[in-house]
Amino acid sequence: MILNKKIENIFVVIFLLFVTTSALKCYTGFKILGGQTFGGESKECEDSSDYCYNMTANAGILINAMKAGCSTYRCFLSRDTCRSTEFQGIPVSFCCCSTDLCNSHE
């Protein structure tokens, strides 16, 4: 009888561990013009393998493109990493991270 109660308690604890696991929360949004606001909205990622990402491309005063959100595929090769390059003379950066709201544009 006591053994059954202990086993039942162990199953309850294991169940609660799985239930209380929360999804990753990331900033989301898109902007292309320098004066637009960005990054105030957030969402919980749908897939447990998702990472938060943030892409920026700065082409001067007027054009400052940013995109952020949740993705597994975009971050497949850049998990918890930032990569910077130039595309046609425009500096571009792409970052992926795995903690809540880690993809701030700042």
C-alpha positions in Angstrom: 0.0 0.0 0.0 2.8 2.5 0.9 4.8 1.4 -2.1 1.8 2.1 -4.4 1.4 5.6 -2.9 5.1 6.4 -3.4 4.9 5.3 -7.1 1.8 7.4 -7.6 3.6 10.4 -6.1 6.5 9.9 -8.4 4.2 9.8 -11.4 2.5 13.0 -10.3 5.8 14.8 -9.9 7.0 13.7 -13.4 3.7 14.7 -14.9 3.9 18.2 -13.3 7.5 18.6 -14.6 6.2 18.1 -18.2 3.1 20.2 -17.8 4.9 23.2 -16.3 7.5 23.5 -19.0 6.6 26.7 -20.8 7.3 27.7 -24.4 10.0 30.1 -25.4 8.9 33.7 -25.7 10.3 35.9 -28.5 9.9 39.4 -29.7 8.2 39.6 -33.1 7.9 42.2 -35.8 9.1 43.6 -39.1 10.1 47.1 -40.1 11.8 48.6 -43.1 12.0 52.3 -42.6 14.3 54.0 -40.1 11.6 55.9 -38.2 9.3 52.9 -37.6 9.0 51.4 -34.2 10.0 47.8 -33.7 10.1 45.1 -31.0 7.2 45.9 -28.7 5.2 42.7 -29.5 6.1 39.2 -28.3 4.7 35.7 -28.7 5.2 32.2 -27.4 6.8 30.0 -29.9 4.7 27.1 -31.1 7.5 24.4 -31.5 9.7 23.3 -28.7 12.7 23.3 -31.1 12.2 27.0 -32.0 14.8 29.7 -31.3 14.3 33.4 -31.2 15.9 35.3 -34.1 16.6 38.8 -35.1 17.8 40.0 -38.5 18.9 43.5 -39.3 20.1 45.2 -42.5 21.1 48.9 -42.3 21.3 50.7 -45.6 21.6 54.2 -44.3 19.3 56.8 -42.7 16.1 55.8 -44.4 16.3 52.1 -44.8 16.8 50.1 -41.6 15.2 46.7 -42.1 14.6 44.4 -39.0 12.7 41.2 -38.6 12.3 39.1 -35.5 10.3 36.1 -34.4 10.5 32.3 -33.7 12.0 29.8 -36.0 13.6 26.4 -36.0 14.7 26.4 -39.7 16.2 29.9 -39.8 18.3 29.1 -36.8 19.4 25.6 -37.9 23.0 26.7 -38.5 23.1 29.6 -36.1 21.9 28.4 -32.7 22.8 30.8 -29.9 25.0 32.7 -32.4 25.2 36.0 -34.3 26.5 36.1 -37.8 27.4 39.4 -39.6 28.2 39.9 -43.3 27.7 42.4 -46.1 25.3 41.9 -48.9 25.8 44.3 -51.8 27.6 46.7 -49.5 24.9 46.6 -46.9 25.8 45.3 -43.4 23.5 42.5 -42.4 23.4 40.6 -39.1 21.4 37.5 -38.1 21.2 36.3 -34.5 19.5 33.3 -32.9 19.1 32.7 -29.1 17.3 30.4 -26.8 16.1 32.4 -23.8 12.9 34.4 -23.3 12.9 37.7 -25.1 16.6 37.4 -26.0 16.1 38.7 -29.6 15.8 42.4 -28.7 17.0 44.7 -31.4 19.3 46.6 -29.0 
